[in-house]
Amino acid sequence: MSLTEAGIRAPVWRRARRSMANGDCVEVAPAGSRILVRDSKDQNGTVMQFPGGAWRTFLMDAKKGQFDLDCL
């Protein structure tokens, strides 16, 4: 049975516009209240799932430079 036959929509993956040229990207897709994340070079590989709130917190911290190497 396919995802469509089971009434489950396939994830709609997207990647950051700035990273499309070099191929070293992650892709994200919303899935209900969760966010799915995968390596764009291995689309059949591992998919990580994060609660939506945790993902939003991660994005806010990343935008603030929380994970920049010079901050560590």
OpenMM code with the backbone's topology and positions (N, CA, C; nanometers):
from openmm import Vec3, app, unit

residues = "MET SER LEU THR GLU ALA GLY ILE ARG ALA PRO VAL TRP ARG ARG ALA ARG ARG SER MET ALA ASN GLY ASP CYS VAL GLU VAL ALA PRO ALA GLY SER ARG ILE LEU VAL ARG ASP SER LYS ASP GLN ASN GLY THR VAL MET GLN PHE PRO GLY GLY ALA TRP ARG THR PHE LEU MET ASP ALA LYS LYS GLY GLN PHE ASP LEU ASP CYS LEU".split()
positions = [
    Vec3(0.0848, -0.1174, 0.0000),
    Vec3(0.0000, 0.0000, 0.0000),
    Vec3(0.0895, 0.1240, 0.0000),
    Vec3(0.0610, 0.2181, -0.0867),
    Vec3(0.1390, 0.3414, -0.0928),
    Vec3(0.0937, 0.4383, 0.0158),
    Vec3(0.1756, 0.5419, 0.0374),
    Vec3(0.1378, 0.6446, 0.1350),
    Vec3(0.0056, 0.7085, 0.0975),
    Vec3(-0.0135, 0.7358, -0.0326),
    Vec3(-0.1359, 0.8008, -0.0788),
    Vec3(-0.2572, 0.7105, -0.0544),
    Vec3(-0.2436, 0.5809, -0.0821),
    Vec3(-0.3545, 0.4877, -0.0600),
    Vec3(-0.3909, 0.4790, 0.0879),
    Vec3(-0.2916, 0.4933, 0.1741),
    Vec3(-0.3162, 0.4876, 0.3186),
    Vec3(-0.3686, 0.6196, 0.3730),
    Vec3(-0.3800, 0.7201, 0.2881),
    Vec3(-0.4283, 0.8508, 0.3317),
    Vec3(-0.3219, 0.9348, 0.3999),
    Vec3(-0.1952, 0.8977, 0.3822),
    Vec3(-0.0850, 0.9712, 0.4427),
    Vec3(-0.0125, 1.0470, 0.3328),
    Vec3(0.0058, 1.1737, 0.3526),
    Vec3(0.0756, 1.2545, 0.2524),
    Vec3(0.2257, 1.2385, 0.2660),
    Vec3(0.2918, 1.2297, 0.1530),
    Vec3(0.4382, 1.2252, 0.1537),
    Vec3(0.4898, 1.3620, 0.1970),
    Vec3(0.5992, 1.3667, 0.2718),
    Vec3(0.6537, 1.4956, 0.3153),
    Vec3(0.6948, 1.5819, 0.1963),
    Vec3(0.6756, 1.7112, 0.2086),
    Vec3(0.7205, 1.8071, 0.1072),
    Vec3(0.8511, 1.8664, 0.1588),
    Vec3(0.9616, 1.8212, 0.1015),
    Vec3(1.0944, 1.8606, 0.1480),
    Vec3(1.1369, 1.9925, 0.0860),
    Vec3(1.2117, 2.0711, 0.1629),
    Vec3(1.2704, 2.1960, 0.1115),
    Vec3(1.4060, 2.2170, 0.1762),
    Vec3(1.4885, 2.2956, 0.1103),
    Vec3(1.6198, 2.3280, 0.1667),
    Vec3(1.6429, 2.4779, 0.1579),
    Vec3(1.7384, 2.5251, 0.2340),
    Vec3(1.7675, 2.6681, 0.2369),
    Vec3(1.8134, 2.7157, 0.0997),
    Vec3(1.7669, 2.8303, 0.0581),
    Vec3(1.8062, 2.8860, -0.0717),
    Vec3(1.9562, 2.9086, -0.0807),
    Vec3(2.0183, 2.9473, 0.0275),
    Vec3(2.1612, 2.9777, 0.0262),
    Vec3(2.2486, 2.8536, 0.0107),
    Vec3(2.1980, 2.7370, 0.0395),
    Vec3(2.2821, 2.6180, 0.0382),
    Vec3(2.2627, 2.5295, -0.0846),
    Vec3(2.1772, 2.5652, -0.1753),
    Vec3(2.1478, 2.4788, -0.2889),
    Vec3(2.2669, 2.4587, -0.3828),
    Vec3(2.3554, 2.5526, -0.3930),
    Vec3(2.4625, 2.5446, -0.4911),
    Vec3(2.5704, 2.4434, -0.4560),
    Vec3(2.5999, 2.4251, -0.3289),
    Vec3(2.7137, 2.3404, -0.2936),
    Vec3(2.6776, 2.1954, -0.2636),
    Vec3(2.5524, 2.1618, -0.2474),
    Vec3(2.5115, 2.0239, -0.2253),
    Vec3(2.5237, 1.9745, -0.0825),
    Vec3(2.5885, 2.0496, 0.0061),
    Vec3(2.6010, 2.0098, 0.1467),
    Vec3(2.4863, 2.0716, 0.2250),
    Vec3(2.3702, 2.0082, 0.2167),
    Vec3(2.2505, 2.0681, 0.2740),
    Vec3(2.1738, 1.9668, 0.3579),
    Vec3(2.0882, 2.0208, 0.4390),
    Vec3(1.9840, 1.9398, 0.4996),
    Vec3(1.8527, 1.9854, 0.4391),
    Vec3(1.7558, 1.8972, 0.4389),
    Vec3(1.6226, 1.9299, 0.3928),
    Vec3(1.5273, 1.9145, 0.5102),
    Vec3(1.4252, 1.9966, 0.5136),
    Vec3(1.3254, 1.9895, 0.6205),
    Vec3(1.1866, 1.9759, 0.5599),
    Vec3(1.0975, 1.9138, 0.6350),
    Vec3(0.9587, 1.8983, 0.5911),
    Vec3(0.8689, 1.8990, 0.7140),
    Vec3(0.7596, 1.9736, 0.7097),
    Vec3(0.6642, 1.9672, 0.8196),
    Vec3(0.5869, 1.8359, 0.8144),
    Vec3(0.5561, 1.7801, 0.9299),
    Vec3(0.4770, 1.6570, 0.9388),
    Vec3(0.3893, 1.6672, 1.0626),
    Vec3(0.2752, 1.7286, 1.0467),
    Vec3(0.1877, 1.7522, 1.1614),
    Vec3(0.2543, 1.8499, 1.2560),
    Vec3(0.2687, 1.8108, 1.3816),
    Vec3(0.3303, 1.8992, 1.4808),
    Vec3(0.4816, 1.8791, 1.4898),
    Vec3(0.5383, 1.8005, 1.3998),
    Vec3(0.6811, 1.7689, 1.4023),
    Vec3(0.7494, 1.8243, 1.2771),
    Vec3(0.8813, 1.8354, 1.2852),
    Vec3(0.9629, 1.8749, 1.1710),
    Vec3(1.0562, 1.7591, 1.1395),
    Vec3(1.0587, 1.7180, 1.0138),
    Vec3(1.1475, 1.6119, 0.9687),
    Vec3(1.2724, 1.6746, 0.9089),
    Vec3(1.3875, 1.6122, 0.9315),
    Vec3(1.5153, 1.6636, 0.8810),
    Vec3(1.5929, 1.5466, 0.8216),
    Vec3(1.6507, 1.5675, 0.7010),
    Vec3(1.7324, 1.4639, 0.6380),
    Vec3(1.8484, 1.5269, 0.5623),
    Vec3(1.9464, 1.4445, 0.5290),
    Vec3(2.0617, 1.4869, 0.4496),
    Vec3(2.0198, 1.4875, 0.3036),
    Vec3(2.0397, 1.5979, 0.2338),
    Vec3(1.9964, 1.6073, 0.0950),
    Vec3(2.0730, 1.5124, 0.0025),
    Vec3(2.1939, 1.4726, 0.0419),
    Vec3(2.2719, 1.3803, -0.0416),
    Vec3(2.2301, 1.2353, -0.0216),
    Vec3(2.1568, 1.2051, 0.0845),
    Vec3(2.1143, 1.0687, 0.1153),
    Vec3(1.9655, 1.0702, 0.1461),
    Vec3(1.8861, 1.0952, 0.0437),
    Vec3(1.7424, 1.1147, 0.0636),
    Vec3(1.6692, 0.9887, 0.1095),
    Vec3(1.7309, 0.8736, 0.0966),
    Vec3(1.6698, 0.7502, 0.1462),
    Vec3(1.7287, 0.7082, 0.2799),
    Vec3(1.8127, 0.7930, 0.3370),
    Vec3(1.8782, 0.7621, 0.4638),
    Vec3(1.7931, 0.7999, 0.5834),
    Vec3(1.8602, 0.8206, 0.6932),
    Vec3(1.7953, 0.8506, 0.8206),
    Vec3(1.7190, 0.9820, 0.8156),
    Vec3(1.6011, 0.9822, 0.8728),
    Vec3(1.5201, 1.1035, 0.8884),
    Vec3(1.5045, 1.1276, 1.0376),
    Vec3(1.5470, 1.2446, 1.0824),
    Vec3(1.5302, 1.2819, 1.2228),
    Vec3(1.3996, 1.3590, 1.2381),
    Vec3(1.3371, 1.3450, 1.3538),
    Vec3(1.2124, 1.4151, 1.3832),
    Vec3(1.2302, 1.5002, 1.5079),
    Vec3(1.1773, 1.6221, 1.5010),
    Vec3(1.1842, 1.7128, 1.6146),
    Vec3(1.0460, 1.7714, 1.6407),
    Vec3(1.0098, 1.7899, 1.7679),
    Vec3(0.8861, 1.8623, 1.7969),
    Vec3(0.8951, 2.0038, 1.7388),
    Vec3(0.7842, 2.0550, 1.6905),
    Vec3(0.7834, 2.1873, 1.6284),
    Vec3(0.8416, 2.2958, 1.7174),
    Vec3(0.8087, 2.2942, 1.8467),
    Vec3(0.8594, 2.3954, 1.9398),
    Vec3(1.0105, 2.3891, 1.9547),
    Vec3(1.0636, 2.2680, 1.9608),
    Vec3(1.2093, 2.2515, 1.9721),
    Vec3(1.2780, 2.3019, 1.8465),
    Vec3(1.2178, 2.2772, 1.7305),
    Vec3(1.2757, 2.3242, 1.6040),
    Vec3(1.2761, 2.4774, 1.5984),
    Vec3(1.1668, 2.5389, 1.6409),
    Vec3(1.1610, 2.6864, 1.6410),
    Vec3(1.2669, 2.7441, 1.7346),
    Vec3(1.2866, 2.6828, 1.8512),
    Vec3(1.3895, 2.7278, 1.9449),
    Vec3(1.5279, 2.7144, 1.8824),
    Vec3(1.5544, 2.6020, 1.8162),
    Vec3(1.6817, 2.5822, 1.7476),
    Vec3(1.7047, 2.6918, 1.6435),
    Vec3(1.6041, 2.7219, 1.5619),
    Vec3(1.6191, 2.8252, 1.4585),
    Vec3(1.6467, 2.9628, 1.5194),
    Vec3(1.5752, 2.9966, 1.6266),
    Vec3(1.5980, 3.1263, 1.6919),
    Vec3(1.7404, 3.1353, 1.7460),
    Vec3(1.7872, 3.0279, 1.8110),
    Vec3(1.9233, 3.0277, 1.8652),
    Vec3(2.0273, 3.0340, 1.7536),
    Vec3(2.0035, 2.9642, 1.6441),
    Vec3(2.0970, 2.9677, 1.5314),
    Vec3(2.1044, 3.1088, 1.4722),
    Vec3(1.9903, 3.1751, 1.4602),
    Vec3(1.9886, 3.3119, 1.4056),
    Vec3(2.0622, 3.4097, 1.4967),
    Vec3(2.0629, 3.3807, 1.6274),
    Vec3(2.1342, 3.4653, 1.7234),
    Vec3(2.2845, 3.4339, 1.7277),
    Vec3(2.3284, 3.3299, 1.6551),
    Vec3(2.4690, 3.2949, 1.6531),
    Vec3(2.5098, 3.2009, 1.7652),
    Vec3(2.4139, 3.1415, 1.8315),
    Vec3(2.4397, 3.0530, 1.9447),
    Vec3(2.5345, 2.9379, 1.9101),
    Vec3(2.5327, 2.8939, 1.7838),
    Vec3(2.6126, 2.7782, 1.7444),
    Vec3(2.7330, 2.8135, 1.6591),
    Vec3(2.7622, 2.9423, 1.6449),
    Vec3(2.8795, 2.9851, 1.5687),
    Vec3(3.0062, 2.9367, 1.6374),
    Vec3(3.1036, 2.8954, 1.5613),
    Vec3(3.2258, 2.8401, 1.6178),
    Vec3(3.3009, 2.9381, 1.7073),
    Vec3(3.2962, 3.0659, 1.6742),
    Vec3(3.3698, 3.1634, 1.7562),
    Vec3(3.3026, 3.1873, 1.8915),
    Vec3(3.1812, 3.1339, 1.9108),
    Vec3(3.1118, 3.1491, 2.0397),
    Vec3(3.1436, 3.0344, 2.1341),
    Vec3(3.2020, 2.9276, 2.0834),
    Vec3(3.2254, 2.8093, 2.1672),
    Vec3(3.3485, 2.8230, 2.2511),
] * unit.nanometer
topology = app.Topology()
chain = topology.addChain("A")
for resn in residues:
    res = topology.addResidue(resn, chain)
    for name in ("N", "CA", "C"):
        topology.addAtom(name, app.Element.getBySymbol(name[0]), res)
